[in-house]
């Protein structure tokens, strides 16, 4: 299950004054991935459930290089698009609020780069990390509700490959 984070007026009383809070909502996602040897292209469509805060499309591409037998490094560009409802919810200000309206339409809202490092640790275990640096674009970047245009994120993970039904015979797979 995936979740889209929300925001509260109390998060930034100056920029969000008079705007409705946005609740954390569950999200359904549909993934498509195409790989050509060391190049991978991915598209993810996300639809918020219950909050009605819209639909997004995340696109990224990466080039993976091997740094020895056990280590893989991937890096490439990323872009994110939102439908009109998503853009108005997160970046717009509706008419009739105590402040000037700021309209938003569907389109690109952020672009940047991402990188990840993945390594095997034994026969079945692997670990890695990823980092992304994205910058809000166009009308989203100029929105009066935006405090920071740079969006930096990262994560660490640990995985285990089960032997039962695993086509890699218990070994994590790293691409072709």
Secondary structure as the mmCIF struct_conf table of DSSP 4:
data_model
#
loop_
_struct_conf.conf_type_id
_struct_conf.id
_struct_conf.beg_label_comp_id
_struct_conf.beg_label_asym_id
_struct_conf.beg_label_seq_id
_struct_conf.end_label_comp_id
_struct_conf.end_label_asym_id
_struct_conf.end_label_seq_id
STRN STRN1 UNK A 2 UNK A 4
STRN STRN2 UNK A 7 UNK A 7
HELX_RH_3T_P HELX_RH_3T_P1 UNK A 9 UNK A 11
HELX_RH_AL_P HELX_RH_AL_P1 UNK A 13 UNK A 16
TURN_TY1_P TURN_TY1_P1 UNK A 17 UNK A 18
HELX_LH_PP_P HELX_LH_PP_P1 UNK A 19 UNK A 21
STRN STRN3 UNK A 22 UNK A 22
STRN STRN4 UNK A 25 UNK A 36
TURN_TY1_P TURN_TY1_P2 UNK A 37 UNK A 38
STRN STRN5 UNK A 39 UNK A 49
BEND BEND1 UNK A 50 UNK A 51
STRN STRN6 UNK A 55 UNK A 66
BEND BEND2 UNK A 68 UNK A 70
STRN STRN7 UNK A 71 UNK A 82
HELX_RH_AL_P HELX_RH_AL_P2 UNK A 84 UNK A 91
STRN STRN8 UNK A 93 UNK A 93
TURN_TY1_P TURN_TY1_P3 UNK A 95 UNK A 96
BEND BEND3 UNK A 97 UNK A 99
STRN STRN9 UNK A 102 UNK A 102
BEND BEND4 UNK A 106 UNK A 106
STRN STRN10 UNK A 107 UNK A 121
TURN_TY1_P TURN_TY1_P4 UNK A 122 UNK A 124
STRN STRN11 UNK A 125 UNK A 136
HELX_RH_AL_P HELX_RH_AL_P3 UNK A 138 UNK A 142
TURN_TY1_P TURN_TY1_P5 UNK A 144 UNK A 145
BEND BEND5 UNK A 147 UNK A 147
BEND BEND6 UNK A 149 UNK A 149
STRN STRN12 UNK A 150 UNK A 160
BEND BEND7 UNK A 163 UNK A 163
TURN_TY1_P TURN_TY1_P6 UNK A 164 UNK A 165
TURN_TY1_P TURN_TY1_P7 UNK A 167 UNK A 170
BEND BEND8 UNK A 171 UNK A 171
#
